[in-house]
Amino acid sequence: MNFQAAIFDMDGLLLDTERVCMDVFEQACLAQGVPFIKELYLQVIGRNAAGIEETLRQGYGPELDYPSLHQEWRKRYDAVVKHHAIPVKEGVIELLEWLKSHKIPAAVATSTARETAQIKLKLAGLDGYFSGLTTGCEVKNGKPDPEIYLLAASRLGIEPSACVAFEDSNNGVKASMAAQMATYQIPDLVEPSHEVLALGHRVVPSMHHVLAELSA
């Protein structure tokens, strides 16, 4: 695989945040008297704020008081991720060090808002590895649209087809593949769907497997 840059999703890929986020969403639902529907929640993974709202409103119907639920969810989530380091996923540091040693620039393309993403990367000690950060609040169309990956590549000054992307979610894989990037998927809470598997990208269990393939 020949590539000039690496672009990473963040939550569930670099950081073990997806379980934290799901747990606090369930707590927020309980506090607001809203049923927690795991299957619906899993559909929002990888989406930006607008995509999350659209999915939850469609799933819960017109009676949902989304602003109140979102505020409760955000309050509980920020109390965790803005003050405590989230564990780094297995093999991430080793891969980032390998890219650094080969002078391959790395960037993050995350659906998370910029301020929150910056805090999470800094607390986890990962911020120094990345040449760029592109976030969900900076694009009109969130994942699975390729806009965020195209913007991240343009900021690096590298053609999207010369980038390799790393994702955990199906929405993220759809986005990076639509941007014409070679893609590795390391599944977290959601296994690849048949539709996504048909895209022909690499699916591996951990970043250790990615590093073994890239360094072979």
N, C-alpha and C positions, 0 to 999 in steps of 0.2 A: 504494500500500500504506500503510495507516494502522496505526501501532503506537506503543506507549508505552514499550517496553523491548526490548533486544536480548540474547539469551542465546546464548553461544558454547560449543561443544565446544572442547577444547584440543589434544590430540595429533592431528597430521595436518591440523589446521584452522587453529589459530593458530601452532603450532610444527611444524617439520619433523622430528618425532620418530619417525614410524612406521617409517622405514627404519632408524633407529638401533636401535629396539626389535626389529625383525625380524632385523637382523644379530646382535645379542647373543643373541637366542633361538637362532639357528642355531649360534653358538659354544657356548652352553650345552648344546645337544643333542649336539654333537661331544664335549664334555668328559664328558658322562654316557653316551655310547654309545647315544644315542637317535637314530633317523633324523629328519632335518629334512624335514617335509612342508609345503611352502609353501601348498598349497591348504587344509590344516587350519589353519595359522597365520592365514591371512587371515580365517577365520571368527571369530576371537576379537577382531578389531579393533572397538573401540567398547564392548566388554563390561567389566564390573567384575571384581574378583578372583574372586568366586564363579562368574560366568559363564565366565571363562577356564578355571578348573579343571574345571568340568563339561564344557566342550567338548573340552579336551585329554584328559581321562580317557575320554570316549566315543570319541574318535578313535584313541587309542593302545591302548586296551583295558586289562584288569585287571593286566597285567604292568608297567605304567608305575609307576615310583617317583616320583610327582608331587612329594612334598615335596623330594626331592633335586634334581629338575630345576628346580623353582620357586626354590629357594635359590640355585642356580648362576646362573639367569637374573637374579634380583633383584640379586645381588652385582655382576654385570657391568654391568647397566643402571644401578644407582645410582652406580657408579664414573664413569659418563659424565655422566648428567643432573643429579646433585647437585653437580657440580663445574665443569661447563662450560656456557656459554650455548648453547642450541639455536637455530639460525637461525629467525627469524620468517618466516612464509610471505608470499609476494608480496601486497601490497595491504592487509595487516592494519593496519598503523599508520595508513595514510590513512583507512581506514574508521572506526577507533576515534577518530581525531581529528575526523572528521565528526560522529560520534555525540556526542562531547563538546561540540563547538561548537553543536550543536542541543539540548544539555541532555537527551539521551536516555540513561537509565541502562543500563549494560551489566553482565552477570554471566556467570560461567563455570559450566557444568554438565559436569563431566568424570568419567569412570569411574575416573580415577586417584585414589589415596589423597591425603588433604588435605595432609599434610606435603610429599610429593613434588610435588604440584601447586603449592603455594606457592613452593617453591624454584625450580621451573622457570620460573614466571611472573616471579619476582623477577630471576633471572639474565638473562632475556630482556628485562627492562625493561618488562614489560607490566602488572605488578601494580597500578600506579597508575590504570589505566583502568577498573577493575571495582569495582562497588558490592557485589558478592557473589560467593561461591565455594561451590558445592555439589558434593560429591564422591561417588564410588562407595561409600565406606565409610559414608556417612550414609543410605543407602537399603537397604531389604530386597531390592527387585527392581531389578536393573540394566537398562540398555538391552538390548533394544528395549522394555522396559516404560517407560511415560511417567513413572514416579514421580519420577525425578531432575529432570525439567523442571517438573513440577507443584510440587515443593518449591522450586526456584529462583525460580519466579514468585511463590510465596507469600511468600518472603523479601523480594522486592522490593515486595510489596504491590500487585501488578498481576495482573489476570486473565490466565490463559494465552492466551486468544484475542486479547489485546491485545499479545502478544509476537511478535517475529520470531526464529526460531532459525537457527543456522548450524552445519552438520554436514559431515563428509567421508564418514562410513561409512554403510552401509545400516542397521546396527543403530541408529545415532543418529537417522537420518531417521525410522525407524519409531517411535522414542520421541517425538520432537518432534511428529510428525504426530498420534500418538495423544493427545498433550496438547492438540490443537486449535490448534497454533501455525503461522502461516505459516512456511515453511521454505525455506531455500536450501541446496543441496548443492554443495559444491566438492570433487569426488572427489580422493582421494589415491592410495593403493595399490590400492583396489578400485573398479571401475566400478559404477554403479548397476545392480542386477538388474532384470529385467523386472517382478518383483513390486513393487519399490520405485518404479520409474518410473510404475507405474499409480496411485500415490498422488497424482500431480498437482502435486508441488512444483516449484520452480524448480531447474534444474541448470545451473551456469555454471562456466567453467574457472578463474576466479580471483576474489579479493576486489575487484580492480579493476572487474570486470564488475558485481559487487554494488553498489559505490559509484556506478557510472554509472547504474544503474537507480534506486537510491534517491534520488539527487540530481537526477534528471531533472525 
